[in-house]
């Protein structure tokens, strides 16, 4: 039997610590292309340039994570506001 989201959160199976892997075919293809490009550039860069490239890549990853977090919190808050509005408009019964 599948657990509810509350059960998963309680059991520490869902939430910020949970690892999410994109299983979309586009994600897999993009990951393959990125890996190929890493191999290409690593083989052509000096060790100093490679370190600088890795540092830049880490900064891009950090920015992407910060952006993803901001988008997630915005979407979550928007969803909660929509639920509150729907419940307020229906008198709390959940029916329109």
SVG drawing of the C-alpha trace seen along z (x, -y; Angstrom):
<svg xmlns="http://www.w3.org/2000/svg" viewBox="-20 -34 68 36">
<polyline fill="none" stroke="black" stroke-width="0.4" points="0.0,0.0 1.3,-3.4 2.1,-5.9 0.4,-9.3 2.7,-12.3 2.2,-12.9 3.5,-9.4 6.4,-9.9 7.3,-13.2 7.0,-11.6 9.2,-8.7 11.7,-11.2 11.2,-9.8 10.0,-13.1 11.2,-16.6 14.4,-18.6 16.6,-15.6 15.0,-13.4 17.0,-12.8 15.1,-13.4 16.5,-12.0 14.9,-13.2 13.7,-10.1 12.6,-12.1 14.2,-11.0 15.1,-14.6 17.0,-14.8 18.9,-11.6 19.8,-12.9 20.9,-16.3 23.0,-14.5 24.7,-12.4 25.5,-15.5 26.9,-17.3 29.0,-14.4 30.4,-14.2 31.2,-17.9 33.0,-17.6 35.1,-14.8 35.8,-16.9 36.9,-20.0 38.8,-18.2 40.9,-16.6 41.7,-20.0 42.2,-22.3 45.3,-22.9 45.0,-21.8 44.7,-25.5 41.9,-26.2 40.1,-23.0 40.1,-24.1 38.7,-27.5 36.1,-25.7 35.0,-23.5 34.7,-26.5 32.5,-28.2 30.4,-25.1 30.0,-24.9 28.8,-28.5 26.3,-27.8 25.0,-24.8 24.7,-26.9 22.7,-29.5 20.5,-26.8 19.7,-25.4 18.9,-28.8 16.6,-29.5 14.9,-26.1 14.4,-26.7 12.9,-30.1 10.6,-28.7 9.5,-25.9 8.7,-28.2 6.8,-30.6 4.8,-27.7 4.1,-26.2 2.9,-29.5 0.8,-30.2 -0.8,-26.8 -1.6,-27.3 -3.1,-30.8 -5.3,-29.2 -6.5,-26.5 -7.3,-29.1 -9.2,-31.2 -11.2,-28.2 -12.0,-27.1 -13.0,-30.7 -15.2,-31.1 -17.0,-27.8 -17.5,-28.5 -14.9,-25.9 -16.9,-22.9 -14.4,-22.3 -17.3,-22.3 -17.8,-25.1"/>
</svg>
